[in-house]
Amino acid sequence: MHATLESIHQRVLDRNPGESEFHQAVREVLESIGPAVDKHPEYAQARIVERICEPERQVIFRVPWEDDEGDIHINRGFRVEFNSALGPFKGGLRFHPTVLLGTVKFLGFEQVFKNALTGLPIGGAKGGSDFDPRGRSDREVMRFCQSFMTELHRHLGEHTDVPAGDMGVGARELGYLFGQYKRITNRYESGVLTGKSLSFGGAQVRREATGYGCTYFAQRALELRGDSIEGKDVVVSGSGNVAVYAVEKVHQLGGRVVAVSDSSGIVHDPKGIDLELLKDVKEVRRERLSAYTDTVGHAEFSADRSIWEVPCQVALPSATQNELDADGARALARSGCLIVAEGANMPTTPEAVRVLRDAGVVFAPGKAANAGGVAASALEMQQNASRDSWSFEYSENRLREIMIDVHDRCHATAAEYGRPGDYVAGANIAGYARVAEAMLALGLI
């Protein structure tokens, strides 16, 4: 790490005790941006790094709600508004029992750089709750969402802070959240939430965007090396929106996804994952992946095998943070994996990244490779602001253009700063420089 940044890093550790995921995200950025510190001493003089590492606002609140049996539950809600130098705060809401303040801060910090890389006028934020929607009835989820939004609404607005969905927050949850926002504010401010259903202001391709975008990024990286996804075996961890639509786009590009996973285990289908069956199991029936093998006899379900042990040339970790460890990275390298592109937020541990780099595997970090989701959210905001609706084809073309621009920006920045082919350095420096320039222009904020 650059000597100037060591003391900043230590101060982040001291001021945010126990927040290991946030510490990991900050360290990854600070280890990369040393060349930018040398090239732009004005950033250090203005204390840009220190300001970027401190959220503009952190909101923590109580969320009481009643279940179908009449029992009262108390959950905790969060919204960390990290940086608005480039535009209104933008970032998803995550409902999962593992959500803590440190989780939300790491996600919000990553979002600042991710949003900057898109080139769109949006700042970075993240939020959520330790509420678990799995196993809850629609009415229980509705009551929770209404209680959550009753507090959060005062901090939101289409020109202030615009949440979207994330893990555990899909079209159902966003519908309940928007309904409560509309009820409280008496405004049909459709641009205040993104990822909405098409029936009330949602945008085409938003559901597919993160998975599609990650695949576009991997395809572009391979193209620059004279290769492509076509004909490749691919593994995609997870089976939520990101994973399902990464599978879809890989198949459209001529690749073959041979393994997917969920929290119960993995399915290995050497003939290629049946996409329609996967969608039926996970999106319609909402069952565990083991149900896939009930229909496809030649596929294997394993509750204790790592998905990274399945031989592949392309890996798209698309489930959750720190899911790909050093052992998994070594297994991928041994099988001849060419590229790992993160569909989730920080799914690869620092040790695993080092293993991949040492083995010559191309590594694309999530703040670049999974920027498609927030890019599509910004496009949804544009449509809401103009009361317009774009076709699927037009929206997908815009998404593809943005993801190619994100890739090329990272690739060019890495080369400019003496780190050719290093997408981590390219993404961090490019995002940092764009935010830094905006913060300098706006004065001491």
C-alpha positions in Angstrom: 0.0 0.0 0.0 1.2 3.5 -0.8 2.8 5.1 2.3 0.4 8.1 2.2 -2.6 5.7 2.4 -1.3 3.5 5.3 -2.3 6.0 8.0 -5.7 6.5 6.3 -6.3 2.8 6.3 -5.4 2.5 9.9 -7.8 5.2 10.8 -10.6 3.5 9.0 -9.9 0.3 11.0 -9.8 2.2 14.3 -13.0 4.2 13.6 -15.0 1.2 12.3 -14.2 -1.7 14.7 -15.6 -5.1 13.9 -16.7 -4.3 10.4 -14.5 -6.8 8.5 -16.3 -6.7 5.2 -16.0 -2.9 5.1 -12.3 -3.1 6.1 -11.8 -5.6 3.2 -13.5 -3.3 0.7 -11.5 -0.2 1.7 -8.2 -2.1 1.7 -8.7 -3.4 -1.8 -9.3 0.1 -3.1 -6.4 1.7 -1.1 -4.0 -0.9 -2.3 -4.8 0.0 -5.9 -4.9 3.8 -6.1 -1.3 4.6 -5.1 -0.4 5.6 -8.7 -3.3 8.1 -8.7 -2.1 9.6 -5.4 1.3 10.2 -7.0 -0.1 11.7 -10.2 -2.7 13.9 -8.4 -1.3 15.5 -5.2 -4.2 17.9 -5.2 -6.4 14.9 -4.2 -4.3 14.3 -1.1 -4.2 18.0 -0.2 -8.1 18.1 -0.3 -8.3 14.9 1.8 -10.4 13.2 -0.9 -9.6 9.6 0.3 -10.5 10.3 3.9 -13.8 11.9 2.8 -14.6 9.0 0.4 -14.1 6.5 3.2 -16.5 8.3 5.5 -20.3 8.0 4.6 -22.2 11.3 4.2 -25.0 9.8 6.3 -25.7 6.6 8.2 -29.3 5.8 9.2 -30.2 3.0 11.5 -33.8 2.4 12.6 -36.2 0.0 14.2 -38.7 -2.0 12.1 -41.6 -3.5 14.1 -44.1 -5.7 12.3 -46.7 -8.3 13.0 -46.8 -11.9 11.5 -49.8 -13.9 10.5 -50.1 -15.4 14.0 -50.3 -12.0 15.6 -46.7 -12.2 17.1 -44.7 -9.0 17.0 -41.2 -9.0 15.5 -38.5 -6.3 15.7 -35.9 -6.0 12.9 -33.3 -3.4 12.2 -33.2 -1.2 9.1 -30.2 0.5 7.5 -29.5 3.1 4.9 -25.9 4.3 4.4 -25.7 7.2 2.0 -22.0 7.1 1.1 -21.3 9.8 -1.6 -23.4 12.1 -3.7 -20.8 14.0 -5.5 -21.8 12.6 -8.9 -25.6 12.6 -8.4 -28.4 11.4 -6.1 -27.5 8.4 -3.9 -28.1 5.1 -5.7 -27.9 1.6 -4.4 -30.0 -1.4 -3.5 -31.8 -2.7 -0.4 -30.8 -6.2 0.9 -33.2 -8.2 3.1 -31.2 -11.1 4.7 -30.5 -12.2 8.3 -26.8 -11.6 7.9 -27.2 -7.9 7.2 -25.3 -5.7 9.7 -24.1 -2.1 9.5 -20.7 -3.3 8.3 -22.3 -5.3 5.5 -24.2 -2.2 4.3 -21.2 0.0 4.5 -19.0 -2.3 2.4 -21.8 -2.5 -0.2 -22.3 1.3 -0.2 -18.5 1.9 -0.5 -18.3 -0.4 -3.4 -21.3 1.2 -5.0 -19.6 4.6 -5.1 -16.9 3.3 -7.4 -19.2 1.0 -9.4 -21.6 3.9 -10.1 -18.8 6.2 -11.1 -17.5 3.6 -13.6 -20.8 3.7 -15.5 -20.3 7.3 -16.4 -23.8 8.1 -15.3 -24.8 10.9 -12.9 -25.4 8.8 -9.8 -23.8 8.6 -6.3 -23.4 5.6 -4.1 -25.5 4.2 -1.2 -26.8 0.9 0.1 -29.4 -0.2 2.6 -31.4 -3.1 3.9 -32.5 -5.1 7.0 -31.8 -8.3 8.9 -35.3 -9.4 7.9 -35.5 -12.8 6.1 -38.4 -12.9 3.6 -37.9 -16.7 3.0 -40.8 -18.7 4.3 -42.9 -15.6 5.0 -46.3 -15.1 3.5 -47.0 -12.3 1.0 -49.0 -10.4 3.7 -46.1 -10.8 6.2 -43.7 -9.4 3.7 -46.1 -6.6 2.9 -46.4 -5.6 6.6 -42.7 -5.6 7.0 -42.1 -3.5 3.9 -44.7 -1.0 4.9 -43.1 -0.6 8.4 -39.6 -0.4 6.8 -40.7 2.3 4.3 -42.6 4.3 7.0 -39.3 5.2 8.5 -37.1 5.2 5.4 -39.3 7.4 3.2 -38.1 10.6 4.8 -34.6 10.1 3.5 -35.6 9.2 -0.1 -36.5 11.1 -3.2 -35.9 10.9 -7.0 -33.4 13.8 -6.6 -32.0 12.7 -3.2 -31.7 8.9 -2.8 -33.1 6.2 -5.1 -32.9 2.6 -3.8 -33.3 -0.5 -5.9 -33.6 -4.2 -5.1 -30.8 -6.5 -4.0 -30.6 -9.9 -2.3 -34.1 -10.7 -0.8 -35.7 -7.7 -2.5 -37.4 -8.4 -5.8 -40.5 -7.0 -7.7 -42.8 -8.1 -4.9 -40.9 -6.3 -2.1 -40.4 -3.2 -4.3 -44.1 -3.1 -5.1 -45.0 -3.0 -1.4 -42.3 -0.5 -0.6 -43.4 1.9 -3.4 -47.0 1.5 -2.5 -46.2 2.7 1.1 -44.0 5.5 -0.2 -46.8 6.7 -2.5 -49.4 6.4 0.4 -47.3 8.4 2.8 -46.1 11.2 0.5 -49.2 11.5 -1.7 -46.9 11.6 -4.7 -46.6 9.2 -7.6 -42.8 9.6 -7.7 -42.0 6.5 -9.7 -38.3 7.5 -10.0 -37.8 7.0 -6.2 -37.3 3.3 -6.6 -35.9 1.2 -9.4 -36.3 -2.5 -10.3 -40.1 -2.0 -10.2 -42.5 -4.2 -12.0 -43.3 -3.2 -15.6 -46.9 -2.6 -14.5 -46.0 0.5 -12.5 -43.0 2.2 -14.0 -40.4 -0.5 -14.2 -38.0 -0.8 -17.1 -37.2 -3.5 -19.6 -34.0 -5.4 -19.0 -33.7 -4.3 -15.4 -34.2 -7.8 -14.0 -31.7 -9.3 -16.5 -29.2 -6.4 -16.3 -26.6 -7.6 -13.7 -26.3 -11.1 -15.1 -26.3 -9.9 -18.7 -23.8 -7.1 -17.9 -21.4 -9.4 -16.2 -21.5 -11.7 -19.2 -20.9 -8.8 -21.6 -17.9 -7.7 -19.5 -16.4 -11.2 -19.6 -17.1 -11.5 -23.4 -15.3 -8.1 -24.0 -12.3 -9.1 -21.9 -12.0 -12.4 -23.9 -12.4 -10.6 -27.2 -9.4 -8.4 -26.5 -7.4 -11.6 -26.0 -8.7 -13.1 -29.3 -11.2 -15.4 -27.7 -14.9 -15.5 -26.8 -17.5 -17.3 -24.6 -18.7 -19.3 -27.5 -17.9 -23.0 -27.0 -16.7 -22.5 -23.4 -17.9 -24.4 -20.3 -19.0 -21.9 -17.7 -19.9 -22.2 -14.0 -22.2 -19.6 -12.3 -22.6 -19.7 -8.6 -26.0 -18.7 -7.2 -29.4 -19.1 -8.7 -31.0 -15.7 -8.1 -31.6 -13.0 -10.6 -28.0 -12.4 -11.3 -27.1 -16.0 -11.8 -30.2 -17.0 -13.8 -29.7 -14.2 -16.3 -26.0 -14.7 -16.6 -26.9 -18.3 -17.6 -29.3 -17.0 -20.1 -26.8 -14.6 -21.7 -24.0 -17.2 -21.7 -26.3 -19.6 -23.6 -27.2 -16.8 -26.1 -23.5 -16.1 -26.7 -22.8 -19.8 -27.5 -21.4 -20.9 -24.1 -22.6 -23.8 -22.0 -23.3 -23.4 -18.3 -22.5 -26.7 -16.6 -23.1 -25.8 -12.9 -25.1 -23.5 -10.7 -25.7 -23.4 -6.9 -27.8 -22.2 -4.1 -27.3 -22.3 -0.3 -28.3 -26.0 -0.2 -25.6 -27.2 -2.7 -24.8 -27.4 -6.4 -26.2 -28.9 -9.5 -23.7 -30.2 -12.1 -25.3 -30.8 -15.5 -22.5 -31.7 -18.0 -25.0 -31.4 -20.9 -25.7 -27.8 -20.0 -28.1 -26.3 -17.5 -31.8 -26.4 -18.7 -32.6 -22.6 -18.3 -36.3 -22.9 -18.5 -36.3 -25.6 -15.8 -34.0 -23.6 -13.6 -36.3 -20.6 -13.9 -39.3 -22.8 -13.0 -37.5 -24.2 -9.9 -36.2 -20.9 -8.6 -38.6 -18.2 -9.9 -41.9 -20.0 -10.0 -41.8 -22.9 -7.5 -39.2 -21.2 -5.3 -37.7 -24.6 -4.4 -34.2 -25.8 -3.7 -31.9 -26.8 -6.6 -32.2 -30.5 -5.7 -35.7 -30.2 -7.4 -33.8 -29.7 -10.7 -32.4 -33.3 -10.6 -35.9 -34.7 -10.0 -36.5 -33.8 -13.7 -33.1 -34.1 -15.2 -31.8 -37.6 -14.4 -28.3 -37.2 -15.7 -27.6 -34.0 -13.6 -26.0 -34.4 -10.2 -26.9 -32.5 -7.0 -24.3 -32.3 -4.2 -24.7 -30.7 -0.8 -21.0 -30.7 0.0 -19.1 -30.2 -3.3 -17.7 -26.8 -4.2 -18.9 -25.4 -7.5 -15.4 -24.3 -8.2 -14.3 -28.0 -8.5 -16.4 -28.3 -11.7 -14.0 -27.9 -14.7 -14.7 -24.7 -16.7 -13.0 -22.0 -18.8 -15.2 -19.2 -17.4 -16.4 -18.6 -13.8 -19.0 -16.1 -12.8 -19.4 -16.0 -9.0 -22.8 -14.5 -8.6 -24.1 -15.5 -5.1 -22.7 -13.5 -2.2 -19.5 -12.0 -0.7 -16.4 -14.1 0.0 -17.8 -17.3 -1.6 -14.7 -18.0 -3.7 -11.8 -18.7 -1.5 -8.2 -19.6 -2.2 -8.9 -23.4 -2.5 -11.7 -22.6 -5.0 -9.4 -20.3 -6.9 -6.7 -23.1 -7.1 -9.3 -25.5 -8.3 -10.3 -23.1 -11.1 -6.7 -22.5 -12.1 -6.0 -26.2 -12.3 -9.0 -26.8 -14.5 -7.8 -24.2 -17.1 -10.1 -21.4 -16.2 -9.4 -18.3 -18.3 -11.4 -15.6 -16.6 -13.3 -15.0 -13.3 -15.9 -12.1 -13.6 -17.7 -11.2 -10.4 -21.5 -11.1 -10.8 -22.0 -10.6 -7.0 -20.4 -7.9 -4.7 -16.9 -8.9 -3.5 -17.5 -12.7 -3.8 -13.8 -13.4 -4.1 -11.5 -13.3 -1.1 -8.2 -11.3 -1.3 -6.3 -14.6 -1.0 -8.3 -16.0 -3.9 -7.6 -13.0 -6.1 -3.9 -13.4 -5.5 -4.1 -17.1 -6.5 -5.9 -16.2 -9.7 -3.5 -13.5 -10.6 -0.4 -15.7 -9.9 -2.0 -18.4 -12.2 -2.6 -15.9 -15.0 -6.4 -16.0 -14.7 -8.1 -12.8 -15.8 -9.9 -11.3 -12.8 -12.8 -8.8 -13.2 -13.9 -7.3 -9.9 -17.6 -6.8 -9.1 -17.5 -3.0 -9.1 -16.8 -3.2 -12.8 -18.3 -6.6 -14.0 -21.6 -6.3 -12.1 -22.2 -2.6 -12.9 -25.0 -3.6 -15.3 -27.7 -3.6 -12.6 -27.1 -0.1 -11.5 -26.6 1.0 -15.1 -30.1 -0.3 -15.9 -31.5 1.3 -12.8 -30.2 4.7 -14.0 -31.8 4.0 -17.4 -35.1 3.3 -15.5 -34.7 6.7 -13.7 -34.4 8.4 -17.1 -37.5 6.7 -18.4 -39.5 7.6 -15.2 -38.3 11.3 -15.4 -39.5 11.6 -19.0 -42.6 9.4 -18.6 -41.2 7.2 -21.3 -40.9 3.5 -21.9 -38.2 1.9 -24.0 -38.3 -1.5 -25.8 -36.4 -4.5 -24.6 -34.1 -4.4 -27.6 -33.2 -0.7 -27.2 -32.7 -1.1 -23.5 -30.4 -4.1 -24.0 -28.4 -2.2 -26.6 -27.9 0.7 -24.1 -26.8 -1.8 -21.4 -24.3 -3.5 -23.7 -22.8 -0.1 -24.7 -22.4 0.9 -21.1 -20.8 -2.4 -20.1 -18.3 -2.2 -23.0 -17.5 1.4 -21.9 -17.0 0.2 -18.3 -14.7 -2.5 -19.5 -12.7 -0.3 -21.8 -12.4 2.5 -19.2 -11.0 0.0 -16.7 -8.7 -1.5 -19.3 -7.4 1.8 -20.5 -6.9 3.2 -17.0 -4.9 0.2 -15.9 -2.6 0.7 -18.9 -2.3 4.4 -18.3 -1.1 3.9 -14.7 1.4 1.2 -15.5 -0.8 -1.9 -14.6 -1.9 -3.3 -18.0 -4.5 -6.0 -17.7 -5.1 -5.3 -14.0 -8.9 -4.7 -13.9 -8.9 -4.2 -10.1 -6.4 -1.3 -10.4 -8.2 0.0 -13.5 -11.6 0.0 -11.9 -10.5 1.5 -8.6 -8.4 4.3 -10.1 -11.0 5.2 -12.7 -13.8 5.3 -10.2 -11.7 7.2 -7.6 -10.5 9.8 -10.1 -14.1 10.5 -11.3 -15.4 11.0 -7.8 -12.4 13.0 -6.7 -12.8 15.5 -9.6 -16.4 16.0 -8.7 -15.6 16.5 -5.0 -12.9 19.0 -5.8 -15.3 21.0 -8.1 -18.0 21.1 -5.4 -15.8 22.5 -2.6 -15.4 21.1 0.8 -18.3 18.7 1.1 
